[in-house]
Amino acid sequence: MHSDIIDFCTKNALEARLGESLCEHTTMKVGGSCPLLVCVSESEILKELIVLMNKYSVRYFILGRGSNILVPDEGFDGVVIKLTGSLAGIDCDGCEITAGAGASLKSLCMAAYDNSLCGLEFAYGIPGSVGGALFMNAGAYGGQMSDVVESALCLENGEIKTLTAEEMSLSYRRSIFMQKRDIIILSVTVKLKIGDKSEIKSKMDELMQRRRDKQPLEYPSAGSMFKRPEGSYASLLIEQCGLKGLSTGGAQVSLKHSGFVINAGGASFADIIALTDEVKRIVKEKTGYLLELEPEILK
Ligand SMILES: Cc1cc2nc3c(=O)[nH]c(=O)nc-3n(C[C@H](O)[C@H](O)[C@H](O)COP(=O)(O)OP(=O)(O)OC[C@H]3O[C@@H](n4cnc5c(N)ncnc54)[C@H](O)[C@@H]3O)c2cc1C
């Protein structure tokens, strides 16, 4: 790692970890390390750090809660950035809540509940960050981020600017951030409605219970392993092909929810890819559907 980047971290008292294993930074709990992981808590410092990395052609990756990411066994050859401090804070103003991109979606949902604001209940239980949720327009149980997002503060080409919801091209699990990988989401403002606190709580609890009943939350996973193919459901196709419980090394098609691949213990990235390749091959052969991985591979 270039010494100027290390010096920059030291000078700005950033939490910087050399040779950090990324395994514990993802919900699937597989993968190798990166030469440097740095936690950044202020927009201006982030801006300077990006300039420095661009100057030395150092690759970087903004990591949220790692719940939609698979890290290869050989790791990532660049700087991994996590947003903390003021970039993970939450501020409520009337019916609007602004959350730092590094805040957990759960804490945003709790802030909405605390302030008797409804509209975000669907997101309770999605284990991502606010930035990661906007990045992929996360959604569940009939709701998605685009239903509530007003605007986002972003860093692009060295400039901090506000994007309106329309400018983010949000559609089913898609956003502009997937195409323009150089935009970093700094904070997100959602607009909610005044609601009844006990109704909000019971909706959140009900949806969480549905997750506990249906999803293998007791094991590490990256959530749904395959995108929903047009005209069907990945979990249905996998089940129809009799692939529940199929395993490779420590990776297994969940017995509880066939759309999930779990780390049943000691799985490697290679195990997961070997298993998902096999699932894709059999599903294609038996049903004609071509399944695609939902989580992103950190390359
Ligand atoms: C048990 C389980 C259940 C899940 N259920 C759901 C569900 O119901 N619905 C759903 O939609 N998803 C679900 N997911 C998937 C996942 O939680 C979501 O996709 C979530 O939005 C990912 O957020 P993250 O912070 O973990 O992002 P990460 O996995 O850390 O990153 C994902 C992508 O977002 C980018 N990113 C993150 N932060 C920023 C930022 N500040 N600026 C720019 N880019 C950024 C990363 O660079 C990366 O490309 C589930 C996952 C698990 C493990």
The ligand as an SDF file (V2000), in Angstrom:
LIG
                    3D

 53 58  0  0  0  0  0  0  0  0999 V2000
  -30.4560  -12.8110    5.6490 C   0  0  0  0  0  0  0  0  0  0  0  0
  -30.5490  -11.7860    4.5460 C   0  0  0  0  0  0  0  0  0  0  0  0
  -31.7800  -11.3050    4.1370 C   0  0  0  0  0  0  0  0  0  0  0  0
  -31.8540  -10.3510    3.1150 C   0  0  0  0  0  0  0  0  0  0  0  0
  -33.0920   -9.9050    2.7420 N   0  0  0  0  0  0  0  0  0  0  0  0
  -33.1820   -8.9790    1.7720 C   0  0  0  0  0  0  0  0  0  0  0  0
  -34.4630   -8.4800    1.3720 C   0  0  0  0  0  0  0  0  0  0  0  0
  -35.5000   -8.8510    1.9050 O   0  0  0  0  0  0  0  0  0  0  0  0
  -34.4960   -7.5640    0.3790 N   0  0  0  0  0  0  0  0  0  0  0  0
  -33.3670   -7.1020   -0.2390 C   0  0  0  0  0  0  0  0  0  0  0  0
  -33.4780   -6.2530   -1.1260 O   0  0  0  0  0  0  0  0  0  0  0  0
  -32.1520   -7.5670    0.0990 N   0  0  0  0  0  0  0  0  0  0  0  0
  -32.0230   -8.4770    1.0930 C   0  0  0  0  0  0  0  0  0  0  0  0
  -30.7960   -8.9470    1.4580 N   0  0  0  0  0  0  0  0  0  0  0  0
  -29.5950   -8.4820    0.7310 C   0  0  0  0  0  0  0  0  0  0  0  0
  -28.9030   -7.2500    1.3480 C   0  0  0  0  0  0  0  0  0  0  0  0
  -29.1730   -7.1490    2.7380 O   0  0  0  0  0  0  0  0  0  0  0  0
  -29.3240   -5.9740    0.6620 C   0  0  0  0  0  0  0  0  0  0  0  0
  -28.9680   -6.0280   -0.6980 O   0  0  0  0  0  0  0  0  0  0  0  0
  -28.6600   -4.7400    1.2770 C   0  0  0  0  0  0  0  0  0  0  0  0
  -29.2400   -3.6100    0.7050 O   0  0  0  0  0  0  0  0  0  0  0  0
  -27.1530   -4.6860    1.0410 C   0  0  0  0  0  0  0  0  0  0  0  0
  -26.6210   -3.6470    1.8550 O   0  0  0  0  0  0  0  0  0  0  0  0
  -25.1310   -3.7120    2.4280 P   0  0  0  0  0  0  0  0  0  0  0  0
  -24.9020   -2.4820    3.2150 O   0  0  0  0  0  0  0  0  0  0  0  0
  -24.8910   -4.9760    3.1380 O   0  0  0  0  0  0  0  0  0  0  0  0
  -24.3060   -3.6370    1.0940 O   0  0  0  0  0  0  0  0  0  0  0  0
  -22.9370   -4.3970    0.7360 P   0  0  0  0  0  0  0  0  0  0  0  0
  -23.2040   -5.8440    0.5680 O   0  0  0  0  0  0  0  0  0  0  0  0
  -21.8780   -4.0070    1.7000 O   0  0  0  0  0  0  0  0  0  0  0  0
  -22.6320   -3.7510   -0.6760 O   0  0  0  0  0  0  0  0  0  0  0  0
  -23.5000   -3.9840   -1.7660 C   0  0  0  0  0  0  0  0  0  0  0  0
  -23.1720   -2.9550   -2.8640 C   0  0  0  0  0  0  0  0  0  0  0  0
  -23.5550   -1.6600   -2.3990 O   0  0  0  0  0  0  0  0  0  0  0  0
  -22.4700   -0.7650   -2.5830 C   0  0  0  0  0  0  0  0  0  0  0  0
  -22.5100    0.2550   -1.5460 N   0  0  0  0  0  0  0  0  0  0  0  0
  -22.6910    0.0890   -0.2280 C   0  0  0  0  0  0  0  0  0  0  0  0
  -22.6650    1.2740    0.4020 N   0  0  0  0  0  0  0  0  0  0  0  0
  -22.4610    2.2080   -0.5490 C   0  0  0  0  0  0  0  0  0  0  0  0
  -22.3060    3.6290   -0.5410 C   0  0  0  0  0  0  0  0  0  0  0  0
  -22.3590    4.3260    0.5840 N   0  0  0  0  0  0  0  0  0  0  0  0
  -22.1070    4.2670   -1.7170 N   0  0  0  0  0  0  0  0  0  0  0  0
  -22.0210    3.5690   -2.8750 C   0  0  0  0  0  0  0  0  0  0  0  0
  -22.1370    2.2350   -2.9610 N   0  0  0  0  0  0  0  0  0  0  0  0
  -22.3530    1.5680   -1.8020 C   0  0  0  0  0  0  0  0  0  0  0  0
  -21.2160   -1.6430   -2.4360 C   0  0  0  0  0  0  0  0  0  0  0  0
  -20.0700   -1.0070   -2.9950 O   0  0  0  0  0  0  0  0  0  0  0  0
  -21.6740   -2.8730   -3.1860 C   0  0  0  0  0  0  0  0  0  0  0  0
  -21.5080   -2.6760   -4.5650 O   0  0  0  0  0  0  0  0  0  0  0  0
  -30.6900   -9.8900    2.4860 C   0  0  0  0  0  0  0  0  0  0  0  0
  -29.4270  -10.3640    2.9010 C   0  0  0  0  0  0  0  0  0  0  0  0
  -29.3600  -11.2980    3.9340 C   0  0  0  0  0  0  0  0  0  0  0  0
  -28.0050  -11.7790    4.3770 C   0  0  0  0  0  0  0  0  0  0  0  0
  1  2  1  0
  2  3  1  0
  2 52  2  0
  3  4  2  0
  4  5  1  0
  4 50  1  0
  5  6  2  0
  6  7  1  0
  6 13  1  0
  7  8  2  0
  7  9  1  0
  9 10  1  0
 10 11  2  0
 10 12  1  0
 12 13  2  0
 13 14  1  0
 14 15  1  0
 14 50  1  0
 15 16  1  0
 16 17  1  0
 16 18  1  0
 18 19  1  0
 18 20  1  0
 20 21  1  0
 20 22  1  0
 22 23  1  0
 23 24  1  0
 24 25  2  0
 24 26  1  0
 24 27  1  0
 27 28  1  0
 28 29  2  0
 28 30  1  0
 28 31  1  0
 31 32  1  0
 32 33  1  0
 33 34  1  0
 33 48  1  0
 34 35  1  0
 35 36  1  0
 35 46  1  0
 36 37  1  0
 36 45  1  0
 37 38  2  0
 38 39  1  0
 39 40  1  0
 39 45  2  0
 40 41  1  0
 40 42  2  0
 42 43  1  0
 43 44  2  0
 44 45  1  0
 46 47  1  0
 46 48  1  0
 48 49  1  0
 50 51  2  0
 51 52  1  0
 52 53  1  0
M  END
$$$$
